[in-house]
Amino acid sequence: MHILLVLLLSLSAFAIPERDYLAVWHRDVLGPLDSVPAREFTNKQGKKVRYRIYHRAEGLPNIVISPGQSEPMKKYLELVHDLPNANFYLIDHQGQGESERLLKDKQKCHVEKFQDFVNDFSQWMETVVIPETRGEKLYLIAHSMGGAISTLFMDTHPDTFDKVAFSAPMYDIYTKPYPGAVARVIAKTLMLAGQGNSYAPGKGPYKSEEDVVGKNVFSHSSDRIEMNKFLFVDQNLGVGGVTVRWVNSAFKGTKDIQFVGQKLSMPILLMQAALDQTVKPEKQVQFCQFASHCTLVRMEGAFHEILQEKDEIRDHAFSLIRAHFEL
């Protein structure tokens, strides 16, 4: 009984409970971790892409974090705090976070080709992460769009990561109120009409007053929603809705993404959000069936952002990740 208690305590010792969450997050997470300056590289498009490295000690496993659409890497500093026995590499994908925007309207989440995200990630991995971690354990935690980007990276670099954990990877996007086939036609038609840089139908600038529990379909945690709002508004890292070209590119880029699983032999944890209204589950299931060592866990009660959810759900996900990576 005593040993079991110690093990249970060790799994949650570094997690921040929602009780007094924001005060603790500002003091223990953003305060010390934001003091580490961002680095940058210039991608093939001539744009600045920013990243951060938290190197704690030699011999620790190294974890790469690939954020989702619109997410700044700072949103994952809580995870860095919660896993003190690992080194971390975080990236802001082009057009979001602290990386250079692609359009004059910085609120628009945009990309010319989905492969541009993958090219940036590959450049960063090949020039920064892999050289610095050669011969050491290298893991991946990737959420949503970041899951799609890193999966397509692994299509050509299948042996890079020793273990992988996905949070609701974006293998197929929800297109409500339109059926998928109709949404694809609409996107192509708008592209032909020269509207590629316009907001996709139903999308627009970020509105902080609407980013609250009850309207937010990404998380049930009011405290973590407020944390995200602070990064978006107070730190000026906010990005609004996606453009038509982003949607069209995402459709093309993820068309056959589930088949990448056939090339992967490392242990994979895929956490699927049961109440996801952002990405569809079918290709996640197929990907996991194709991969030789993939465990799919359906996270009951979870909206899309599993790692930003209320404590009950996030603590479950956190425990799964720690067990998967043996941390």
Order of alpha helices (4+ residues) and beta strands (2+ residues): alpha-alpha-beta-beta-beta-alpha-beta-alpha-alpha-beta-alpha-beta-alpha-alpha-alpha-beta-alpha-beta-alpha
